């Protein structure tokens, strides 16, 4: 090894040591930093709400006093909550969760043990969010378990066009024909799914997405809602990390992923350094998912 390589290796180790020390120092503030970064990366609301959120999030990210002030987070609660009201009834589901999470941080900063309060809120919010999602998909919504949701989504939503073409075996002509059929028969879509225009591969992808997401979401819900004496933290964190790493490679809602990861790291004990590193790594991975068109790079089947 040359002196140049040895010097580079030494600098890299020193940088990693500094990063490790920084991570250890953050403790309670790490989920706050990630939440603020998520707000900057994925601005929310109309221009007036978005401007206020961006200014407040940027200021809190740079100033520790603002970051640790409950009033900062209660103000963000008001702004993100107003976004839900303003977009009613078409608010995204994670818009509600974002408002709840900002409120949880604000309330945690008002009590004597903010770390414990925020960790408990994070576990409950994650578990309940996934639990209600599973309840909705498996009981309330009849068009999920039979695969219609993903079958139609992959055909109609332009954000999944690369998946339908490159992985689903569809051609541009057959995809356009399928979309036309769905548009013409939207009022009877629950009775006439466009099965005659699907490829077997696309149907298999939809079935895999249907049951894979349901099983994984159920696992996250159960593992995060288990009583403390029965909780298996490592399995819960693993399930959430796998969900975020895989889901947001396809789903174009990176803000939801960053929010879940911010909550995930909040309930992860500081001594579990490796798991906290994994949360940071998947957070960065979702940034890549949001900016790199992976499916466009996949050769067509």
N, C-alpha and C positions, 0 to 999 in steps of 0.2 A: 504494500500500500504506500502510495506516495505521500509526501508531507502535505500536499494540497488536498488529497482525499481525506487524510486524517484531520486536517483543519476543518474541512467541510463537515465531517462527521461529528466533530466536537461542537461545532456551532449548532448543528441540528439537535444534538442531545441537550445543549444548553437552552435552546429555544423550547424544546419539549418540557424540560424541567420548569422553565418559567411559566409555560402554559398550564402545567399540572399544578403549580403553586397558585396560580391565579384562580383556577377552578376550585381548589380547596378553600381559598379565601372567600369566594362568593357566597357559598352556603345558601342562606335563605334568599339572597338577591338573584340567584341564577334564573329561577323561573320568571321573576319580574323582568329581567333583562331580555329573556327570550320572548316574553309576551309583548314587550315594547317593540322588539325587532320585528315580530310578526305583524304588528299594527303598521309599521313602516313599509314592510315588504308587500302587504296586502291591504291597501287603504280601504276603508269601509264607508258606506253611505253616500249621499248626494254631496255636491261640492262644498256646501257650507259645513256639514258634519265632518266630511273628510278633511277639510282644511284644519278645523279645530283639533281633530284627533291626531293628525300628523304633527302639528306644532306642539301639542302637549306630550305626545309620545317621544318626539325628538328631544325636547327639553328634559324630560325625565330620564331618558337614556344617557344624557350627558351629565346630569346633575344628580348626585346620590341623595341629596336632601329631598328633592322633588320625587325621586323614585321611591323613597321610603315614607312619603307622606300619604296618609289615608285619603286626604282630600284630593290628591291627584287621581287616585283610582276611583273614588266616588264620582269625580267629574267625568272620568272615562266611562263609568257605568251609565251616567246620565246620557252621554253622547251616543254610546252604542245602543242603549235602550231606546233612545229617540229614533235611531235608525230602524229598529224593529217596528216601532209605531208608524213611522212615515211610510214604510214599505208594506204595511199590512194590507191584505193578507198574504202577500207574496214574499214575505221575508224568508231568507235562507234559514235552514234549520240551525246551522252553526252560528247564525247571528244571535240567536237566543243564548246559546252556550257562551259566547264571547261576553255578553252583558252579565251573565251569571258569574263568570270567572273574574271579571273586573270587580264586581261587587264582593266576591269572596276575598280577593286580595285586600280591598279597602277595609273590610271588616276584620280581617286577620291583623292588620296593622294597628287596630284599635285595642287589641287584647294583650295580655301579658306574655303569652306564648304564641307569637305569630307563626313560627315554624310548624308547631303542632296543629294549630287551627287551619293553616293553609293546606297541610298535607291531608288532613281529614276531609276538607272541602274538595280537594282534587280527586281523592279516591271516590267519593260519593258522586261527584259530577261525572267522572268517567264511567263508573259503573252504571249509573242511572241512564246516562245518554245512550250507552250501548244496550242496556236492558230494554229501554223503550223502543229502540230501533228494532231489536229482535222481536219484541211483542208486536210491533206494527207489521213487520214483514211476515211473521209466521201465523198471526191470528187475524189481524184487522184487514190487511190488504190481500185480496184474493188473486191479484195479478202478479204476485212475487214468487211464490213457491212453484208455480207452474212454469216459470221462466220467462213469462211475457215481458216483464219489466226490462230485463237486459236485452232480450231479443229485439224489442222495439227501440230501446235506447241506442244500441249499436248501429241500427239502421238509420234512425232519424237524426240523432244529435251529431252535428258536423264536427264536434270536438273528438268524436270517436271514429271519424271517417278513416283515418289511417289504420286503425285496428281492424275495421271491417274489410279494408282492401288488402292489407299486408298480412294479417294473421287469420282473417275470416274467410279468405278465398273468394271474396266478392269482386266483381268487376265494376267499373264506373257505370256501365250501362245497367247492370242488374241492380245496383244500389239505387240509381235514380228511379228505376221502375218500382222498386220496393217502397221508396219514399212516396211516390205518386199514389200507390195503392193505399198506403196508410193515410195520406191526406184526404183521399176521396172517401174513405170509410172510417174516419176518425170517430164518428158517433156510434159505430158498432165494433170498435176495435177489440173490445173484450170478448166478442164472439167470433171474430174473423182475424186472427193473427196471420200475418203474411208468410205463413210457412212455405207456401209453394215457391217463394222467391228467395228463400234462404239456402245457403250452402250447409251441408252437414257439419263443416268445421265451425261456422259461425254459431250454429245451434249448440254445438258442444262447448264453445267458449262461453256462451250465455249460461248454460247449465253449470259449468264450473264456477263462473262468477257468482251465480245465485247461491249455490250450496257452500262454496268456499267462504264467501263473505259472511253468510249466516252462521256457520260453525265458528269461525274466528271471532265474530262479534259476540256470540253467546259465551265463548270462552273468556273474553275480556270482561264481560258483564259479571259473570260468576266469580271470577278470580278477584275482581276489585270490590265486590260486595260481600265477600265472605266475612264472617266475624273475625275479629283480630286474632283470636286463638287458633283459628283454622286457616288464616291467610297464608298463601305461599307467594311471597312478594316477587321472587325471581320468575315464576311462571307468568304472573300477571304482567310484569314488565316485558317479558319476552313476547307475549301475545300482542301487547300494544305496539311494540317496536316492529314486529313482523307485519302487523296490520298497516301501520303508517308507511313502512318501507315499500310494501307491495301495492297498496291501494292508490297512493298518490303518484305512482309511476303511470297510472292510467287515468285516474279521476282528476279533472282539471280544477280542483278546489284546494290548492296548496295551503291556503289560509286555515282551512279546517285541520289539516295535518299539523301545522305549526302550533295551533292552539292546543291540540291533544298532547303534543310533545312537551309543551310548556307545562301543562298540568301533570303530565307523567313525571317530569323531573322534580316537580314540587313535592310529590309524595314519596320520592326515592330518598332513602336515608343517606346523609352525607358520607358515611363511611363506605357506602357501596360505590366506590369511585369508578369502577369499570362500567357499571350500569349507567352512571351519569355521563360518562364519556360516550356510551352508545347512544344515549338520547341526543347529545350534541351532534354526533355523527349522522344520525338519521335526520335531524333537523337540517343539516347541511345537504344531505342527500335529497330531501324534498325541494330544497332550493334548486338543485340540479334538475330534478324532475320538472320543475316549473319553467325552466329555461331551455332545456334540451329536448327536442322533439324525437324521443327514443323510437317511437313507432314508425316515424318517417324513415328511420335509418335501417329498419328491418326489411330484408328482401321479401318480396311477395311470395306467398306459398303457391 
